[in-house]
Amino acid sequence: MSERLQPGDTAPAFTLPDADGNDVSLGDHKGRKVIVYFYPAAMTPGCTKQACDFTDNLDLLAGAGYDVIGVSPDKPEKLAKFRDKENLRVTLVGDPEKAVLGSYGAFGEKTMYGKTVTGVIRSTIIVDEDGKVEQALYNVRATGHVAKIIKDLGL
């Protein structure tokens, strides 16, 4: 199982393709806070709910200085379909090799329907302006999670 990040850790650098195949790097957001959230698969009910919740609250989050990046193992083509179908405005990037998922502790063993499986652990990492982990939230629920983040951040 991957090591989970802790507050104060340096967030692992990454560059991944977005829904249009353009590279997105964590370093591109230096000087702004970034909410990096990890989800199992585009176009599934829970992941759609979570992505729509982030999109619905994007103006509030951006106004408070937060950028939002969603990471899944999906390829850019699937991310583009997901974005277009759901009118998503959050940045979606794909990590088919699961290297970034692993470096953030968002891939490993989890319990699903009573069975232990290996897969994406729904997680949210809040990174500060200097690239340090401010909060590391693992095994989060898709529904209500964005509202909890907003409340916890005092927005």
N, C-alpha and C positions, 0 to 999 in steps of 0.2 A: 504494500500500500504506500502511496506517495506521502511524503511529509506534509503535514498541514502547516500553513503559514500562521504566524502569530503577529499581533500588533507590534510594530517597531521593526519587523523584518523588511529588507529591501524587496520590493515586488520584482519578480523575475521579468527581465526585459523580453519582449516578443515582437515579432513582425509576422502578421498573418494576412491572407487575402480576404478582402471584403466581398460582399455580394456581387460586385462588379469586377472582381479580380484584381483590384488595386490593393497595394500593400498598406496595412494599418499597423503602426508601431505604438507601443505604450509611450515611448520617448517623444512621439509627436504631441503628446498632451502635457509635457513638462510645464509646470506653472499653474496647472489646473488640477482639481481633484477628479479622479476617475472611478466610476463604479464599474468594475469588471464582473459580469455575471456569467456563470457557466451553466448550460442547460443541455439535456440529453439529445434532443432532436427537433429540428424545425418541423412545423406543421402537425405537431401532436397537441392534444387538448391542453395539458398543463403548460407546455412551453409557449403555446399561442397566448394563453391567458397572461402569463408573465411578461412576454414581449409587448403585448397590447397595454398592460399596466404601465410598463416603463415608457412606452410611447405617449400614453395619455398624460403622464406626469413629466415629460421631457422638458417642457418650458419652465416648470417650477424648479426642476433639478439644475438645468442649464443656468437659470437666473441666479441660483445659489452657488454657481461655480463648478458644477459637476458635469462631466461628460459621461456617457454611458456606452459601454461596449459589451455586446453579447457574444459569447464564444461557445461553439458547439463543434462536434466532429464532422459536421456537414460540409459538402463541397460548395463553392461559390454559386453554382447553378441552382442548387436547391435553396440556398439562402436568398437568392434573387426572387425565386418563385414565392417563397415565404413572405418576404418584404412586400412584394407587389400585391399578393393576395390579401394580406392583412393591413396594408397601408402603414407599414412600420416606418418610424423615423429614427429609431436607434441604429447605431452602427453594428452590423452583424459580421463576424469574421468566422472563418472555418479553420479547424485544426484536425484534419483527417488523420494525421499521424499521432494525435493525442499527446504530443510532446509538451505543449503549453498547459493543457489540462493536467498533466502529470506534475509539472513544475509548480503548479498552484495547489496541488493536493486535491484536485477536483476529479480525479479518476482513480478508481480502485474498487475494493469490495464494498458492497452495500446490500441491504436487505430489501427485497422487492417481493411483495405478496408472500412473505414468510420464507422466501428462499434467499440464500446468499448468492449474489451474482457480481460480476465485475463490469463496471460501466461508469458513466459520468455521474458524479455526485453533485447534485444541484447545489451550487455554492455562489456566494457573492463576496467579493473582496473590494474593499474601499481603500483606494490608494490616495495618499496626500500629494500636495504640489511638488514635493521633493522625491517622489517615487517610493515612499515608505508605506507599509501596510498600516492603515488606521484601524480597520476592522476586518476580521476574517470570519465569515458566517458559513457554516457547512450544514448539509442536510436540511436546507431550507425548504419551505413549502412554496409551491408555485402561486397559490391563491393567497392574497393578503400580504405577501412578502414586500412588495413595493411600498404599500401603505405603512408597514412596520419600519422600513428603512427611513421613510420621510419623517415619521414620528420620532425615531431614535436620533435622527440628525437635527431635530428641532426646526424643521422647515414648515 
